[in-house]
């Protein structure tokens, strides 16, 4: 059972991020702390307390760009397993995969996905290429070049379209203005994203339909969850904005409510589960991930995103799906650490 193991919980050191993480036009030039980081910070001590009931030693470590200090601290703690919750380093999402690679170089097992998977899921063009190469339906799309506005002829996509940052997660930069219905609105949104985030943009055909989340733990499909938009004003697009995830006082947060298990007939449920598992395997995920799927008006499912490092705070969608499967929060955390510990045992046996 490995209950004598030492666990180190690694997470992002909170940092000041974009001047406008909400993805809205604003005259406020002050930098803001990324709410997705500060929210999870509140859960770290709770996770430590829970795991301390199971394991002989549990410590926490906030990760920043000081690699020498990180090496020193990891060597000092000498963990058997790292519970890896690092999603960025000082606001740079690209470095998420670097930290996992760093743990690999140190030879310390960690929970969650490896660097290649993390990078492929973060960079949306790669995600799309992999999904398409495996015949998995995903909305048609275009990746822009930085600061370039594609012509109408170049788009070759149907309105409405949704614009997302090409290398971000946690819905950073997504707001009610992200869905556009004409070329002028598209140009305006592109200019806004370029000037505020300085990175390429994914333009994809917007699937206006039900939003479903499929959580996967190890090789176990958890009950499908649906995000309902009941009560959201008609003029607002039914999407998961940054506010919907992290801003409790916002109209999006108040009117995006989860339902788990989602009401689906058996045939459609099986089709969605099969697609989610195919996407999980195509991106070479391990331990856990969440596959986001949308249904069009004919109930045809499309994979929107694969999240290889989903939020697992107590009120998160992943935890909700686990609970619907009869898995408590404590059991979920325990299973994650055990998945990594079992990898050590497998690698050791394979080397003999």
Phi and psi in degrees as GROMACS dihedral restraints (atoms count N, CA, C in turn):
[ dihedral_restraints ]
;  ai    aj    ak    al  type     phi  dphi    fc
    3     4     5     6     1    62.0    20    10
    4     5     6     7     1    31.9    20    10
    6     7     8     9     1   -72.6    20    10
    7     8     9    10     1   -11.2    20    10
    9    10    11    12     1   -89.2    20    10
   10    11    12    13     1     9.9    20    10
   12    13    14    15     1   -74.6    20    10
   13    14    15    16     1   152.9    20    10
   15    16    17    18     1  -101.7    20    10
   16    17    18    19     1   128.1    20    10
   18    19    20    21     1  -113.2    20    10
   19    20    21    22     1   134.3    20    10
   21    22    23    24     1  -118.6    20    10
   22    23    24    25     1   120.9    20    10
   24    25    26    27     1   -92.7    20    10
   25    26    27    28     1   114.2    20    10
   27    28    29    30     1  -106.2    20    10
   28    29    30    31     1   137.8    20    10
   30    31    32    33     1  -149.5    20    10
   31    32    33    34     1   165.7    20    10
   33    34    35    36     1   -65.8    20    10
   34    35    36    37     1   132.6    20    10
   36    37    38    39     1   -70.0    20    10
   37    38    39    40     1   127.4    20    10
   39    40    41    42     1   -56.3    20    10
   40    41    42    43     1   141.6    20    10
   42    43    44    45     1  -141.7    20    10
   43    44    45    46     1   161.3    20    10
   45    46    47    48     1   -83.5    20    10
   46    47    48    49     1   133.2    20    10
   48    49    50    51     1  -115.2    20    10
   49    50    51    52     1  -150.2    20    10
   51    52    53    54     1   -54.4    20    10
   52    53    54    55     1   149.5    20    10
   54    55    56    57     1   -65.8    20    10
   55    56    57    58     1   -17.5    20    10
   57    58    59    60     1  -144.5    20    10
   58    59    60    61     1    78.3    20    10
   60    61    62    63     1   -72.4    20    10
   61    62    63    64     1   -16.9    20    10
   63    64    65    66     1   -74.8    20    10
   64    65    66    67     1   -16.0    20    10
   66    67    68    69     1    77.7    20    10
   67    68    69    70     1    29.0    20    10
   69    70    71    72     1  -119.8    20    10
   70    71    72    73     1   154.6    20    10
   72    73    74    75     1   -67.6    20    10
   73    74    75    76     1   135.0    20    10
   75    76    77    78     1  -154.9    20    10
   76    77    78    79     1   155.6    20    10
   78    79    80    81     1  -102.2    20    10
   79    80    81    82     1     3.4    20    10
   81    82    83    84     1   -81.0    20    10
   82    83    84    85     1   113.6    20    10
   84    85    86    87     1   -90.9    20    10
   85    86    87    88     1    -2.4    20    10
   87    88    89    90     1   -73.2    20    10
   88    89    90    91     1   141.5    20    10
   90    91    92    93     1   -74.5    20    10
   91    92    93    94     1   153.8    20    10
   93    94    95    96     1  -125.8    20    10
   94    95    96    97     1   148.6    20    10
   96    97    98    99     1   -75.5    20    10
   97    98    99   100     1   136.1    20    10
   99   100   101   102     1   -65.4    20    10
  100   101   102   103     1   115.2    20    10
  102   103   104   105     1   -61.9    20    10
  103   104   105   106     1   -29.9    20    10
  105   106   107   108     1   -64.9    20    10
  106   107   108   109     1   -29.3    20    10
  108   109   110   111     1   -78.4    20    10
  109   110   111   112     1   -47.7    20    10
  111   112   113   114     1   -65.7    20    10
  112   113   114   115     1   -34.0    20    10
  114   115   116   117     1   -63.0    20    10
  115   116   117   118     1   -44.9    20    10
  117   118   119   120     1   -71.0    20    10
  118   119   120   121     1   -29.4    20    10
  120   121   122   123     1   -54.2    20    10
  121   122   123   124     1   -37.4    20    10
  123   124   125   126     1   -64.9    20    10
  124   125   126   127     1   -18.7    20    10
  126   127   128   129     1   -94.5    20    10
  127   128   129   130     1   -15.6    20    10
  129   130   131   132     1   -60.9    20    10
  130   131   132   133     1   -47.4    20    10
  132   133   134   135     1   -63.9    20    10
  133   134   135   136     1   -34.6    20    10
  135   136   137   138     1   -64.7    20    10
  136   137   138   139     1   -42.5    20    10
  138   139   140   141     1   -63.3    20    10
  139   140   141   142     1   -41.8    20    10
  141   142   143   144     1   -59.9    20    10
  142   143   144   145     1   -43.8    20    10
  144   145   146   147     1   -62.2    20    10
  145   146   147   148     1   -42.4    20    10
  147   148   149   150     1   -64.3    20    10
  148   149   150   151     1   -48.0    20    10
  150   151   152   153     1   -71.0    20    10
  151   152   153   154     1   -24.3    20    10
  153   154   155   156     1   -65.5    20    10
  154   155   156   157     1   -19.6    20    10
  156   157   158   159     1   -74.5    20    10
  157   158   159   160     1   -21.3    20    10
  159   160   161   162     1  -103.6    20    10
  160   161   162   163     1   -35.6    20    10
  162   163   164   165     1  -116.9    20    10
  163   164   165   166     1   156.4    20    10
  165   166   167   168     1   -68.4    20    10
  166   167   168   169     1   -31.0    20    10
  168   169   170   171     1  -147.1    20    10
  169   170   171   172     1   129.2    20    10
  171   172   173   174     1  -135.6    20    10
  172   173   174   175     1   123.1    20    10
  174   175   176   177     1  -126.6    20    10
  175   176   177   178     1   165.9    20    10
  177   178   179   180     1  -123.4    20    10
  178   179   180   181     1   150.6    20    10
  180   181   182   183     1  -146.2    20    10
  181   182   183   184     1   118.4    20    10
  183   184   185   186     1   -81.6    20    10
  184   185   186   187     1   127.5    20    10
  186   187   188   189     1   -99.9    20    10
  187   188   189   190     1   129.9    20    10
  189   190   191   192     1  -130.0    20    10
  190   191   192   193     1  -161.6    20    10
  192   193   194   195     1   -85.3    20    10
  193   194   195   196     1     1.1    20    10
  195   196   197   198     1   -80.9    20    10
  196   197   198   199     1    88.4    20    10
  198   199   200   201     1   -67.0    20    10
  199   200   201   202     1   -37.9    20    10
  201   202   203   204     1   -60.9    20    10
  202   203   204   205     1   -42.2    20    10
  204   205   206   207     1   -66.5    20    10
  205   206   207   208     1   -36.5    20    10
  207   208   209   210     1   -64.5    20    10
  208   209   210   211     1   -44.6    20    10
  210   211   212   213     1   -59.1    20    10
  211   212   213   214     1   -45.8    20    10
  213   214   215   216     1   -61.4    20    10
  214   215   216   217     1   -43.5    20    10
  216   217   218   219     1   -71.3    20    10
  217   218   219   220     1   -41.6    20    10
  219   220   221   222     1   -63.8    20    10
  220   221   222   223     1   -41.7    20    10
  222   223   224   225     1   -64.9    20    10
  223   224   225   226     1   -36.1    20    10
  225   226   227   228     1   -64.8    20    10
  226   227   228   229     1   -46.2    20    10
  228   229   230   231     1   -73.5    20    10
  229   230   231   232     1   -29.3    20    10
  231   232   233   234     1    45.7    20    10
  232   233   234   235     1    59.1    20    10
  234   235   236   237     1   -75.4    20    10
  235   236   237   238     1   154.2    20    10
  237   238   239   240     1   -80.2    20    10
  238   239   240   241     1   -32.4    20    10
  240   241   242   243     1  -146.4    20    10
  241   242   243   244     1   141.0    20    10
  243   244   245   246     1  -102.2    20    10
  244   245   246   247     1   127.2    20    10
  246   247   248   249     1   -86.5    20    10
  247   248   249   250     1   102.8    20    10
  249   250   251   252     1   -92.7    20    10
  250   251   252   253     1   106.7    20    10
  252   253   254   255     1  -111.8    20    10
  253   254   255   256     1    15.8    20    10
  255   256   257   258     1   -74.6    20    10
  256   257   258   259     1   121.5    20    10
  258   259   260   261     1  -112.4    20    10
  259   260   261   262     1   -13.9    20    10
  261   262   263   264     1  -165.6    20    10
  262   263   264   265     1   168.7    20    10
  264   265   266   267     1  -127.1    20    10
  265   266   267   268     1   114.2    20    10
  267   268   269   270     1    51.1    20    10
  268   269   270   271     1    43.0    20    10
  270   271   272   273     1    85.9    20    10
  271   272   273   274     1    -0.8    20    10
  273   274   275   276     1  -100.8    20    10
  274   275   276   277     1   105.7    20    10
  276   277   278   279     1   -66.2    20    10
  277   278   279   280     1   -31.0    20    10
  279   280   281   282     1   -57.3    20    10
  280   281   282   283     1   -26.4    20    10
  282   283   284   285     1   -81.4    20    10
  283   284   285   286     1    -4.7    20    10
  285   286   287   288     1   -53.9    20    10
  286   287   288   289     1   -48.4    20    10
  288   289   290   291     1   -70.3    20    10
  289   290   291   292     1   -28.8    20    10
  291   292   293   294     1   -63.5    20    10
  292   293   294   295     1   -39.2    20    10
  294   295   296   297     1   -65.5    20    10
  295   296   297   298     1   -41.5    20    10
  297   298   299   300     1   -61.4    20    10
  298   299   300   301     1   -41.2    20    10
  300   301   302   303     1   -63.8    20    10
  301   302   303   304     1   -36.1    20    10
  303   304   305   306     1   -62.8    20    10
  304   305   306   307     1   -42.9    20    10
  306   307   308   309     1   -63.2    20    10
  307   308   309   310     1   -37.8    20    10
  309   310   311   312     1   -60.3    20    10
  310   311   312   313     1   -45.2    20    10
  312   313   314   315     1   -63.9    20    10
  313   314   315   316     1   -34.1    20    10
  315   316   317   318     1   -75.9    20    10
  316   317   318   319     1   -13.1    20    10
  318   319   320   321     1    75.7    20    10
  319   320   321   322     1    24.5    20    10
  321   322   323   324     1  -103.8    20    10
  322   323   324   325     1   120.2    20    10
  324   325   326   327     1   -62.4    20    10
  325   326   327   328     1   147.7    20    10
  327   328   329   330     1  -143.4    20    10
  328   329   330   331     1   157.3    20    10
  330   331   332   333     1   -78.7    20    10
  331   332   333   334     1   156.6    20    10
  333   334   335   336     1    88.8    20    10
  334   335   336   337     1  -162.4    20    10
  336   337   338   339     1   -89.8    20    10
  337   338   339   340     1   157.5    20    10
  339   340   341   342     1   -81.6    20    10
  340   341   342   343     1   171.4    20    10
  342   343   344   345     1   -58.4    20    10
  343   344   345   346     1   -39.5    20    10
  345   346   347   348     1   -64.6    20    10
  346   347   348   349     1   -45.5    20    10
  348   349   350   351     1   -62.2    20    10
  349   350   351   352     1   -46.1    20    10
  351   352   353   354     1   -59.6    20    10
  352   353   354   355     1   -44.0    20    10
  354   355   356   357     1   -66.7    20    10
  355   356   357   358     1   -43.0    20    10
  357   358   359   360     1   -65.0    20    10
  358   359   360   361     1   -33.0    20    10
  360   361   362   363     1   -79.5    20    10
  361   362   363   364     1   -31.0    20    10
  363   364   365   366     1   -72.7    20    10
  364   365   366   367     1   -44.7    20    10
  366   367   368   369     1   -83.5    20    10
  367   368   369   370     1   105.0    20    10
  369   370   371   372     1   -63.1    20    10
  370   371   372   373     1   -29.6    20    10
  372   373   374   375     1   -64.7    20    10
  373   374   375   376     1   -37.9    20    10
  375   376   377   378     1   -68.8    20    10
  376   377   378   379     1   -42.8    20    10
  378   379   380   381     1   -56.1    20    10
  379   380   381   382     1   -47.1    20    10
  381   382   383   384     1   -62.1    20    10
  382   383   384   385     1   -44.6    20    10
  384   385   386   387     1   -60.1    20    10
  385   386   387   388     1   -43.7    20    10
  387   388   389   390     1   -67.8    20    10
  388   389   390   391     1   -44.5    20    10
  390   391   392   393     1   -60.8    20    10
  391   392   393   394     1   -46.4    20    10
  393   394   395   396     1   -62.5    20    10
  394   395   396   397     1   -39.2    20    10
  396   397   398   399     1   -66.8    20    10
  397   398   399   400     1   -21.6    20    10
  399   400   401   402     1   -99.3    20    10
  400   401   402   403     1     7.8    20    10
  402   403   404   405     1    70.7    20    10
  403   404   405   406     1    25.5    20    10
  405   406   407   408     1   -95.9    20    10
  406   407   408   409     1   124.2    20    10
  408   409   410   411     1   -62.8    20    10
  409   410   411   412     1   131.0    20    10
  411   412   413   414     1  -147.3    20    10
  412   413   414   415     1   148.2    20    10
  414   415   416   417     1   -57.3    20    10
  415   416   417   418     1   144.4    20    10
  417   418   419   420     1   -60.9    20    10
  418   419   420   421     1   148.3    20    10
  420   421   422   423     1  -153.0    20    10
  421   422   423   424     1   173.0    20    10
  423   424   425   426     1  -146.5    20    10
  424   425   426   427     1   136.1    20    10
  426   427   428   429     1  -103.4    20    10
  427   428   429   430     1   124.0    20    10
  429   430   431   432     1   -79.3    20    10
  430   431   432   433     1   161.7    20    10
  432   433   434   435     1   -90.1    20    10
  433   434   435   436     1   147.8    20    10
  435   436   437   438     1   -54.8    20    10
  436   437   438   439     1   129.0    20    10
  438   439   440   441     1    68.5    20    10
  439   440   441   442     1     9.2    20    10
  441   442   443   444     1  -102.9    20    10
  442   443   444   445     1   134.3    20    10
  444   445   446   447     1   -99.9    20    10
  445   446   447   448     1   112.7    20    10
  447   448   449   450     1   -66.6    20    10
  448   449   450   451     1   147.1    20    10
  450   451   452   453     1   -73.1    20    10
  451   452   453   454     1   165.5    20    10
  453   454   455   456     1   -61.4    20    10
  454   455   456   457     1   -35.3    20    10
  456   457   458   459     1   -67.0    20    10
  457   458   459   460     1   -32.6    20    10
  459   460   461   462     1   -74.0    20    10
  460   461   462   463     1   -25.5    20    10
  462   463   464   465     1   -62.2    20    10
  463   464   465   466     1   -52.1    20    10
  465   466   467   468     1    52.6    20    10
  466   467   468   469     1    31.2    20    10
  468   469   470   471     1  -126.0    20    10
  469   470   471   472     1   158.7    20    10
  471   472   473   474     1   -97.7    20    10
  472   473   474   475     1   141.5    20    10
  474   475   476   477     1   -78.6    20    10
  475   476   477   478     1   152.7    20    10
  477   478   479   480     1   -72.5    20    10
  478   479   480   481     1   156.1    20    10
  480   481   482   483     1  -123.8    20    10
  481   482   483   484     1   157.7    20    10
  483   484   485   486     1  -122.0    20    10
  484   485   486   487     1   138.2    20    10
  486   487   488   489     1  -111.1    20    10
  487   488   489   490     1   128.8    20    10
  489   490   491   492     1  -133.1    20    10
  490   491   492   493     1   151.0    20    10
  492   493   494   495     1   -64.0    20    10
  493   494   495   496     1   139.4    20    10
  495   496   497   498     1   -76.1    20    10
  496   497   498   499     1   -16.8    20    10
  498   499   500   501     1  -138.8    20    10
  499   500   501   502     1    54.1    20    10
  501   502   503   504     1  -141.9    20    10
  502   503   504   505     1   163.0    20    10
  504   505   506   507     1  -136.2    20    10
  505   506   507   508     1  -166.4    20    10
  507   508   509   510     1    60.0    20    10
  508   509   510   511     1    18.8    20    10
  510   511   512   513     1    63.3    20    10
  511   512   513   514     1    21.9    20    10
  513   514   515   516     1   -60.3    20    10
  514   515   516   517     1   130.6    20    10
  516   517   518   519     1    84.7    20    10
  517   518   519   520     1     0.6    20    10
  519   520   521   522     1  -100.7    20    10
  520   521   522   523     1   125.2    20    10
  522   523   524   525     1  -141.9    20    10
  523   524   525   526     1  -174.5    20    10
  525   526   527   528     1   -63.1    20    10
  526   527   528   529     1   -14.7    20    10
  528   529   530   531     1   -89.1    20    10
  529   530   531   532     1     0.5    20    10
  531   532   533   534     1   -75.3    20    10
  532   533   534   535     1   -25.0    20    10
  534   535   536   537     1   -93.5    20    10
  535   536   537   538     1   125.8    20    10
  537   538   539   540     1  -122.0    20    10
  538   539   540   541     1   149.0    20    10
  540   541   542   543     1  -116.4    20    10
  541   542   543   544     1    -1.0    20    10
  543   544   545   546     1  -155.5    20    10
  544   545   546   547     1   169.3    20    10
  546   547   548   549     1   -67.6    20    10
  547   548   549   550     1   -38.4    20    10
  549   550   551   552     1   -62.0    20    10
  550   551   552   553     1   -42.6    20    10
  552   553   554   555     1   -65.7    20    10
  553   554   555   556     1   -37.1    20    10
  555   556   557   558     1   -63.5    20    10
  556   557   558   559     1   -45.7    20    10
  558   559   560   561     1   -61.9    20    10
  559   560   561   562     1   -42.9    20    10
  561   562   563   564     1   -62.1    20    10
  562   563   564   565     1   -42.8    20    10
  564   565   566   567     1   -68.3    20    10
  565   566   567   568     1   -39.9    20    10
  567   568   569   570     1   -60.0    20    10
  568   569   570   571     1   -46.9    20    10
  570   571   572   573     1   -60.2    20    10
  571   572   573   574     1   -39.6    20    10
  573   574   575   576     1   -63.6    20    10
  574   575   576   577     1   -47.2    20    10
  576   577   578   579     1   -65.2    20    10
  577   578   579   580     1   -41.6    20    10
  579   580   581   582     1   -60.0    20    10
  580   581   582   583     1   -46.7    20    10
  582   583   584   585     1   -72.5    20    10
  583   584   585   586     1   -28.4    20    10
  585   586   587   588     1   -95.2    20    10
  586   587   588   589     1   -26.7    20    10
  588   589   590   591     1  -123.8    20    10
  589   590   591   592     1   -14.3    20    10
  591   592   593   594     1    52.8    20    10
  592   593   594   595     1    48.5    20    10
  594   595   596   597     1  -150.1    20    10
  595   596   597   598     1   167.8    20    10
  597   598   599   600     1   -64.8    20    10
  598   599   600   601     1   164.4    20    10
  600   601   602   603     1  -127.2    20    10
  601   602   603   604     1   139.0    20    10
  603   604   605   606     1   -90.5    20    10
  604   605   606   607     1   122.7    20    10
  606   607   608   609     1  -108.5    20    10
  607   608   609   610     1   122.5    20    10
  609   610   611   612     1  -137.9    20    10
  610   611   612   613     1   156.5    20    10
  612   613   614   615     1   -64.6    20    10
  613   614   615   616     1   130.7    20    10
  615   616   617   618     1   -81.6    20    10
  616   617   618   619     1   124.7    20    10
  618   619   620   621     1   -92.4    20    10
  619   620   621   622     1   104.8    20    10
  621   622   623   624     1   -89.1    20    10
  622   623   624   625     1    87.6    20    10
  624   625   626   627     1  -165.4    20    10
  625   626   627   628     1  -163.1    20    10
  627   628   629   630     1   -65.4    20    10
  628   629   630   631     1   141.7    20    10
  630   631   632   633     1  -109.1    20    10
  631   632   633   634     1   125.1    20    10
  633   634   635   636     1  -124.1    20    10
  634   635   636   637     1   141.7    20    10
  636   637   638   639     1  -117.4    20    10
  637   638   639   640     1   126.8    20    10
  639   640   641   642     1  -113.2    20    10
  640   641   642   643     1   109.9    20    10
  642   643   644   645     1   -89.6    20    10
  643   644   645   646     1   137.7    20    10
  645   646   647   648     1  -127.8    20    10
  646   647   648   649     1   128.2    20    10
  648   649   650   651     1  -119.3    20    10
  649   650   651   652     1   111.2    20    10
  651   652   653   654     1    64.6    20    10
  652   653   654   655     1  -116.4    20    10
  654   655   656   657     1  -112.7    20    10
  655   656   657   658     1    17.8    20    10
  657   658   659   660     1  -101.3    20    10
  658   659   660   661     1   122.8    20    10
  660   661   662   663     1   -78.5    20    10
  661   662   663   664     1   125.0    20    10
  663   664   665   666     1   -91.1    20    10
  664   665   666   667     1   162.3    20    10
  666   667   668   669     1   -53.6    20    10
  667   668   669   670     1   137.3    20    10
  669   670   671   672     1   -69.1    20    10
  670   671   672   673     1   136.5    20    10
  672   673   674   675     1  -110.6    20    10
  673   674   675   676     1   144.7    20    10
  675   676   677   678     1  -116.3    20    10
  676   677   678   679     1   139.0    20    10
  678   679   680   681     1   -93.9    20    10
  679   680   681   682     1   117.4    20    10
  681   682   683   684     1   -96.8    20    10
  682   683   684   685     1   146.2    20    10
  684   685   686   687     1  -115.1    20    10
  685   686   687   688     1    33.3    20    10
  687   688   689   690     1   -60.2    20    10
  688   689   690   691     1   129.1    20    10
  690   691   692   693     1    86.5    20    10
  691   692   693   694     1    -6.3    20    10
  693   694   695   696     1   -70.2    20    10
  694   695   696   697     1   130.4    20    10
  696   697   698   699     1   -52.2    20    10
  697   698   699   700     1   141.4    20    10
  699   700   701   702     1   -56.4    20    10
  700   701   702   703     1   -32.9    20    10
  702   703   704   705     1   -74.5    20    10
  703   704   705   706     1   -10.9    20    10
  705   706   707   708     1   -95.8    20    10
  706   707   708   709     1   135.7    20    10
  708   709   710   711     1   -68.5    20    10
  709   710   711   712     1   145.4    20    10
  711   712   713   714     1   -85.4    20    10
  712   713   714   715     1    82.6    20    10
  714   715   716   717     1  -136.2    20    10
  715   716   717   718     1   162.8    20    10
  717   718   719   720     1   -91.1    20    10
  718   719   720   721     1    97.4    20    10
  720   721   722   723     1   -82.1    20    10
  721   722   723   724     1   173.6    20    10
  723   724   725   726     1   -61.4    20    10
  724   725   726   727     1   -41.7    20    10
  726   727   728   729     1   -61.7    20    10
  727   728   729   730     1   -37.3    20    10
  729   730   731   732     1   -60.3    20    10
  730   731   732   733     1   -29.9    20    10
  732   733   734   735     1   -89.9    20    10
  733   734   735   736     1   -36.5    20    10
  735   736   737   738     1  -126.7    20    10
  736   737   738   739     1    -2.8    20    10
  738   739   740   741     1  -122.6    20    10
  739   740   741   742     1    89.8    20    10
  741   742   743   744     1   -57.8    20    10
  742   743   744   745     1   -24.1    20    10
  744   745   746   747     1   -87.1    20    10
  745   746   747   748     1    -5.7    20    10
  747   748   749   750     1   -80.7    20    10
  748   749   750   751     1   156.4    20    10
  750   751   752   753     1   -65.8    20    10
  751   752   753   754     1   -33.1    20    10
  753   754   755   756     1   -67.4    20    10
  754   755   756   757     1   -43.1    20    10
  756   757   758   759     1   -60.9    20    10
  757   758   759   760     1   -41.4    20    10
  759   760   761   762     1   -72.1    20    10
  760   761   762   763     1   -24.3    20    10
  762   763   764   765     1  -118.4    20    10
  763   764   765   766     1    21.2    20    10
  765   766   767   768     1  -117.7    20    10
  766   767   768   769     1    98.6    20    10
  768   769   770   771     1  -114.6    20    10
  769   770   771   772     1   137.0    20    10
  771   772   773   774     1   -84.7    20    10
  772   773   774   775     1   149.9    20    10
  774   775   776   777     1  -133.4    20    10
  775   776   777   778     1   119.0    20    10
  777   778   779   780     1  -140.8    20    10
  778   779   780   781     1   125.4    20    10
  780   781   782   783     1   -71.8    20    10
  781   782   783   784     1   150.0    20    10
  783   784   785   786     1   -71.2    20    10
  784   785   786   787     1   141.1    20    10
  786   787   788   789     1   -73.6    20    10
  787   788   789   790     1   106.0    20    10
  789   790   791   792     1  -139.7    20    10
  790   791   792   793     1   142.7    20    10
  792   793   794   795     1   -72.8    20    10
  793   794   795   796     1   160.5    20    10
  795   796   797   798     1   -59.5    20    10
  796   797   798   799     1   -38.9    20    10
  798   799   800   801     1   -65.5    20    10
  799   800   801   802     1   -46.5    20    10
  801   802   803   804     1   -68.3    20    10
  802   803   804   805     1   -40.6    20    10
  804   805   806   807     1   -58.0    20    10
  805   806   807   808     1   -46.4    20    10
  807   808   809   810     1   -63.6    20    10
  808   809   810   811     1   -39.0    20    10
  810   811   812   813     1   -64.6    20    10
  811   812   813   814     1   -42.2    20    10
  813   814   815   816     1   -67.3    20    10
  814   815   816   817     1   -43.5    20    10
  816   817   818   819     1   -62.8    20    10
  817   818   819   820     1   -41.7    20    10
  819   820   821   822     1   -62.8    20    10
  820   821   822   823     1   -43.8    20    10
  822   823   824   825     1   -64.6    20    10
  823   824   825   826     1   -42.4    20    10
  825   826   827   828     1   -62.6    20    10
  826   827   828   829     1   -43.3    20    10
  828   829   830   831     1   -67.4    20    10
  829   830   831   832     1   -36.4    20    10
  831   832   833   834     1   -63.1    20    10
  832   833   834   835     1   -42.7    20    10
  834   835   836   837     1   -65.4    20    10
  835   836   837   838     1   -42.7    20    10
  837   838   839   840     1   -56.7    20    10
  838   839   840   841     1   -45.7    20    10
  840   841   842   843     1   -73.8    20    10
  841   842   843   844     1   -37.3    20    10
  843   844   845   846     1   -62.3    20    10
  844   845   846   847     1   -38.1    20    10
  846   847   848   849     1   -85.1    20    10
  847   848   849   850     1     2.0    20    10
  849   850   851   852     1    57.9    20    10
  850   851   852   853     1    46.4    20    10
  852   853   854   855     1   -74.6    20    10
  853   854   855   856     1   156.9    20    10
  855   856   857   858     1  -145.6    20    10
  856   857   858   859     1   159.8    20    10
  858   859   860   861     1    68.8    20    10
  859   860   861   862     1   -64.0    20    10
  861   862   863   864     1  -164.1    20    10
  862   863   864   865     1   154.3    20    10
  864   865   866   867     1  -169.8    20    10
  865   866   867   868     1   168.3    20    10
  867   868   869   870     1  -129.5    20    10
  868   869   870   871     1   131.3    20    10
  870   871   872   873     1  -107.5    20    10
  871   872   873   874     1   122.2    20    10
  873   874   875   876     1   -96.8    20    10
  874   875   876   877     1   129.2    20    10
  876   877   878   879     1  -131.0    20    10
  877   878   879   880     1   141.9    20    10
  879   880   881   882     1  -120.0    20    10
  880   881   882   883     1   145.8    20    10
  882   883   884   885     1  -103.9    20    10
  883   884   885   886     1   135.3    20    10
  885   886   887   888     1   -82.8    20    10
  886   887   888   889     1  -173.8    20    10
  888   889   890   891     1   -69.6    20    10
  889   890   891   892     1    -6.2    20    10
  891   892   893   894     1  -109.0    20    10
  892   893   894   895     1    14.7    20    10
  894   895   896   897     1    64.0    20    10
  895   896   897   898     1    26.9    20    10
  897   898   899   900     1   -85.3    20    10
  898   899   900   901     1   123.4    20    10
  900   901   902   903     1   -82.8    20    10
  901   902   903   904     1   143.8    20    10
  903   904   905   906     1  -130.7    20    10
  904   905   906   907     1   133.6    20    10
  906   907   908   909     1   -77.2    20    10
  907   908   909   910     1   122.9    20    10
  909   910   911   912     1   -92.2    20    10
  910   911   912   913     1   -39.7    20    10
  912   913   914   915     1  -162.0    20    10
  913   914   915   916     1   152.5    20    10
  915   916   917   918     1  -119.3    20    10
  916   917   918   919     1   118.9    20    10
  918   919   920   921     1  -102.9    20    10
  919   920   921   922     1   108.5    20    10
  921   922   923   924     1   -86.4    20    10
  922   923   924   925     1    -2.2    20    10
  924   925   926   927     1  -141.7    20    10
  925   926   927   928     1    59.2    20    10
  927   928   929   930     1   -69.5    20    10
  928   929   930   931     1   153.6    20    10
  930   931   932   933     1   -59.0    20    10
  931   932   933   934     1   129.8    20    10
  933   934   935   936     1  -125.2    20    10
  934   935   936   937     1    35.0    20    10
  936   937   938   939     1   -68.8    20    10
  937   938   939   940     1   159.7    20    10
  939   940   941   942     1   -55.4    20    10
  940   941   942   943     1   -29.2    20    10
  942   943   944   945     1  -101.4    20    10
  943   944   945   946     1    15.7    20    10
  945   946   947   948     1   -79.4    20    10
  946   947   948   949     1   163.3    20    10
  948   949   950   951     1   -63.3    20    10
  949   950   951   952     1   -38.2    20    10
  951   952   953   954     1   -62.2    20    10
  952   953   954   955     1   -45.3    20    10
  954   955   956   957     1   -65.9    20    10
  955   956   957   958     1   -35.3    20    10
  957   958   959   960     1   -63.1    20    10
  958   959   960   961     1   -43.3    20    10
  960   961   962   963     1   -65.7    20    10
  961   962   963   964     1   -38.7    20    10
  963   964   965   966     1   -62.3    20    10
  964   965   966   967     1   -42.9    20    10
  966   967   968   969     1   -61.8    20    10
  967   968   969   970     1   -38.5    20    10
  969   970   971   972     1   -65.4    20    10
  970   971   972   973     1   -21.9    20    10
  972   973   974   975     1   -92.3    20    10
  973   974   975   976     1     4.3    20    10
  975   976   977   978     1    84.0    20    10
  976   977   978   979     1    17.0    20    10
  978   979   980   981     1  -102.7    20    10
  979   980   981   982     1   115.8    20    10
  981   982   983   984     1   -71.4    20    10
  982   983   984   985     1   166.4    20    10
  984   985   986   987     1   -61.3    20    10
  985   986   987   988     1   -42.8    20    10
  987   988   989   990     1   -60.8    20    10
  988   989   990   991     1   -43.2    20    10
  990   991   992   993     1   -66.2    20    10
  991   992   993   994     1   -36.8    20    10
  993   994   995   996     1   -61.9    20    10
  994   995   996   997     1   -48.2    20    10
  996   997   998   999     1   -62.3    20    10
  997   998   999  1000     1   -40.9    20    10
  999  1000  1001  1002     1   -63.5    20    10
 1000  1001  1002  1003     1   -43.6    20    10
 1002  1003  1004  1005     1   -62.6    20    10
 1003  1004  1005  1006     1   -40.1    20    10
 1005  1006  1007  1008     1   -60.5    20    10
 1006  1007  1008  1009     1   -46.7    20    10
 1008  1009  1010  1011     1   -65.9    20    10
 1009  1010  1011  1012     1   -36.0    20    10
 1011  1012  1013  1014     1   -67.9    20    10
 1012  1013  1014  1015     1   -34.4    20    10
 1014  1015  1016  1017     1   -60.2    20    10
 1015  1016  1017  1018     1   -41.2    20    10
 1017  1018  1019  1020     1   -70.9    20    10
 1018  1019  1020  1021     1   -40.5    20    10
 1020  1021  1022  1023     1   -64.0    20    10
 1021  1022  1023  1024     1   -36.8    20    10
 1023  1024  1025  1026     1   -66.5    20    10
 1024  1025  1026  1027     1   -30.9    20    10
 1026  1027  1028  1029     1   -64.3    20    10
 1027  1028  1029  1030     1   -36.9    20    10
 1029  1030  1031  1032     1   -62.3    20    10
 1030  1031  1032  1033     1   -47.3    20    10
 1032  1033  1034  1035     1   -61.3    20    10
 1033  1034  1035  1036     1   -42.1    20    10
 1035  1036  1037  1038     1   -64.5    20    10
 1036  1037  1038  1039     1   -45.5    20    10
 1038  1039  1040  1041     1   -63.9    20    10
 1039  1040  1041  1042     1   -37.8    20    10
 1041  1042  1043  1044     1   -65.7    20    10
 1042  1043  1044  1045     1   -44.3    20    10
 1044  1045  1046  1047     1   -65.4    20    10
 1045  1046  1047  1048     1   -38.2    20    10
 1047  1048  1049  1050     1   -66.8    20    10
 1048  1049  1050  1051     1   -28.5    20    10
 1050  1051  1052  1053     1   -80.3    20    10
 1051  1052  1053  1054     1   -17.1    20    10
